[in-house]
């Protein structure tokens, strides 16, 4: 029988990851208001990561004064490679090339990648349902990559879709790698090391783009969208996901990514950036069927809290 404290911690963890994925879902369309016309993709990443690194560094001075073991620092650097540098560069470059709905649907492959990596790294057993689910999910993503650009109501191309899928894989690696560190260190400590390391990694890619930003052309809406992406999607969403990982497994956290295509489609239509098509529907059926088959046991955990 779970204690009241345990149930309260579970509720907070689920609420944290829920809010994070609502923010991520909105980000697909809000980021496209700014990028690439006002801020180039890599320049946007440099701003996001650098600002968040400074915020987490300042927070650590007040809430998390602790030392990190040398071996764990190496792991944190790898987390920065997959969770910040590779993840962000691929996502924003892909989003600049493809549509919000395509991006949201492809990101649903994340739970599938988490399970594959859990099998490889953690040696978890994988039954026939999960194998069929993985094949189904990847098939849906391939359909979207190959045919989505022919039917999308917005700019879309296979290369952009491929970048989004590789971003999903990179983020799955990050989720699996960072989980063991949650038992040892404060979330702010982890985010400080990950984002500070990530800022150095993305600087060579984003510096030139940053210099070409025409700040005088920004309207009030563009400033608001930029603030949302930098503070909301980067600082708060990463922090909420990290807080959730203290209580929940990477697989359970990844299950909440189901919300992203729903939110992405809603905001895309709200902002007039995209509209659903038959290809989106078909690929969604394959992807969601795959996620259902591979994570049905994880969904049960979510319902049980």
C-alpha positions, 0 to 999 in steps of 0.5 A, a space after each residue: 500500500 503506497 504511503 501518502 507521501 509516495 502518492 503525493 510525490 507521484 502526483 507531482 511527478 506526473 503533473 511535472 511531466 504533463 506540463 512539460 509536454 503541453 509546453 513542448 506541444 505548443 512550442 512546435 508552432 510558437 517557435 516557427 513564428 520566430 524561426 527562421 525569419 527572425 532568428 536562424 535555427 542554430 542562433 535560436 539554440 545558442 540563445 536557449 541553451 546559454 540563457 538556461 545555463 545561466 539560470 540553472 547556474 544561478 539557481 544552483 548557488 541557492 538551492 543545490 551547493 553540492 559536488 559531483 563525482 568525476 565519473 559522474 561529470 563524464 556521464 553528465 557531459 554525455 547527457 549534454 551531447 545527447 540531451 542538449 547539443 545533438 537533440 536541440 540542433 537536430 530538432 530546430 533544424 528539422 522544425 525549420 524545414 518541416 511542419 509542426 504536425 509532422 514534427 509532433 507525430 514523429 516525436 511520438 517515436 520517443 517511447 519506442 526508442 526508449 524501449 529499444 535502448 532499455 533493451 540494449 543498455 539495461 537488458 530488459 526483456 522484449 516480447 512479441 508485442 513490443 517488437 510488433 509495436 516498434 515495427 509499427 511505430 517506425 513504419 508510421 514515421 517512415 510514411 510521414 517522412 516519405 509522403 508527408 511533404 506531398 500532402 502537408 498544408 505547410 512547408 515540409 520535406 523528408 530531410 526535416 522529418 528525418 532530423 526530427 526522428 533522429 532528435 527523438 532518438 537522441 532524447 531517448 538516449 538522454 532519458 536513459 542515461 540521466 536516470 541513474 544520476 537522479 538518485 544521487 544529485 539535486 535536479 538543479 545540479 544536473 541541469 546546471 552541468 548539462 546546460 553549461 556543457 551544452 552551451 559550449 557545445 552549441 556555440 560553434 554552430 550558433 555563433 554566426 547565426 546569432 550575429 545575423 539576428 536583426 533585433 530591431 525587426 522584432 515585434 511584441 509578438 515575436 519577443 513574446 514567442 522568443 521568451 516562451 521558447 527560451 524560458 518556457 520550453 528550455 528552462 522550465 520544460 527541461 526542469 519539469 522533466 528532470 523533476 519527474 525522473 526522480 520518481 518515474 522511469 524513463 519509459 513512463 516519462 516518455 509515455 507523456 509524449 503522446 500529448 505532443 502531436 495533439 497539442 502540436 496540431 491544435 496550436 498549428 491550426 490555431 496559428 494557421 501554420 498547418 492542417 491535418 491530412 490523410 497522410 498524417 492520419 495514416 502515420 498517426 495510426 501506425 505510430 500510436 498503435 506502435 506506442 500502445 503495443 510497446 508501452 501498455 504496461 507502462 501506461 498501467 503504471 501511469 494510471 496506478 500512479 
